[in-house]
């Protein structure tokens, strides 16, 4: 199997979910062996940040990469799109600290790239192959991830937020699942009870009723709904079947599918496609990246690159 890059460049403009600042992300083709690299064009010298697990910094509400003191925030959606479509090499030029959130999914990125197809390159694709099964258990929650040998990448996950609205949801992803239509359109989500806390912490400055699913996981009186509406600069919203009335779900398990979108993006930070079966329970960016760092260390020591 050969490596692939983009056939042309793509440009995406929008605001950051957390900073609220406008930004532009330009994705360009790159030569074989280049990998995925971010470049901060707003900083003197245009420093680069490698999309590799060892560069992962803050994972509180998204995945942040940092190298030599230079950061790029909310990388998981674009990385998921590239990995889900099979892009090995690309240069991502960004003029801000945060990747534009767009509609809160990976669909705008994936649909633009998929419409043109990929460019096959004259170099073999590298794979990272897991040799032994191991389970990572999070010491701060009951989340866990099991990694098993497999001749391809497979993942299944379960989410359970103890929410009567969301319930227990599952999602499976493997080569038989069409990433473009089944995973990429699934949007980020948050709980109503978190929003005022996030806003007080100076986050979700770019949140609005078009880029997030809001789950109402507790009784919400009219005053609290309107406070959230002000955070999102929205009017005429109400609670409908446990969600704020800004969106209709794309899938009954859209929340689990978005978690799979995140997982694909986070595990792409190994720097090469992974051959393994991933089973994840109540995982998120922090746990995903902890497992990715363990795997990266193993691959660095054992160099099982095929």
Buried (B, 14 or more C-beta within 10 A) or exposed (E): EEBBBBEEEBEBEBBBBBBBBEBBBBBBBBEBEBBBBBBBEEEEEEBBBBBBBBBBBBBEBBBBBBBEEBBBBBBBBBBBBBBBBEBBBBBBBBBBBBBBBBBBBBBBBBBBBBEEEBBEBEBEBBBBBBEEEEEBEBEEEEBBBBBBEBEEBBBBBBBBBEBEBBBEBBBBBEEEBEBBEBBBBBBBBBBBBBBBEBBEEEBBBBBBBBBBBBBBBEEBEEEBBBBBBEBBEBEEBEBEEBBBBBBEBBBEBBBBBBBBBBBBBBBBBBBBBBBBBBBBBBBBBBBBBBBBBBBBEBBEEEEEEE
